[in-house]
Amino acid sequence: MMISGKSIHSTAMQRVYSHIRDCILSGRYMPNNRLGEMTLAAELGVSRTPVREALRNLAADGFIELKPHVGAIVRPWNFEELYSSFVIRADIEAQAAAHAAKRITAEEVDELSVLCDRMEQTNTDVDTDARHSRSELNRQLHVRILQISALIHAERTATQLMDLAVLTMTFNHFDPDEVRRSNSDHRVLLRALRTNDDLLAYSVMRTHILTAAGMFRERKPGTNDVS
């Protein structure tokens, strides 16, 4: 089957978008770092057109800023902006968990249980890669619940907030007791979903995210970024 030029172009743009986003989330690209179109195009083996479009989309999604006479820079985040993202997510994801509890299937419960198992098996005490793995697994769990809820726009809004370097960096700073607390939250949430208890699912999810927000506030970072 022939692939259209438009499809190829869209795929290239998405690859550039994902690359830059992942570099921002991992800390490879730091706040205020300049992102040059020519450099990115050469690094990724694409033309400048998909790079330019990816940068526009990243700016629309809040990852970068496009400044006149400067170009694209990684957006610096202040504490209050990041903290508020937790609060907004808590409301969205609590509603999503309640809706998911009403419509989840046994197969979907098993799928979430596997993600919980894998998170509990990661040794975040000594292994940086394991901390990143846990963060990604946690993200998958939250995204899957949003998908199961079938709430229009909830997945996009909540995942965009997750991806703004909040969830990943927070998990990287969890101590062992906090990791155990998070694991326990997930198991209670899983029980609520399995038993179709929408009120418990709502309460657990909201408390789970607001607890992370509280720890983030307690460890208030510098004024310009979360590193």
Secondary structure, 3 states (H helix, E strand, C coil): CCCCHHHHHHHHHHHHHHHHHHHHHHCCCCCCCEECHHHHHHHHCCCHHHHHHHHHHHHHCCCEEEECCCEEEECCCCHHHHHHHHHHHHHHHHHHHHHHHHHCCHHHHHHHHHHHHHHHCCCCCCCHHHHHHHHHHHHHHHHHHHHHHCCCCHHHHHHHHHHCCCHHHHHHCCCHHHHHHHHHHHHHHHHHHHCCCHHHHHHHHHHHHHHHHHHHHHCCCCCCCCC
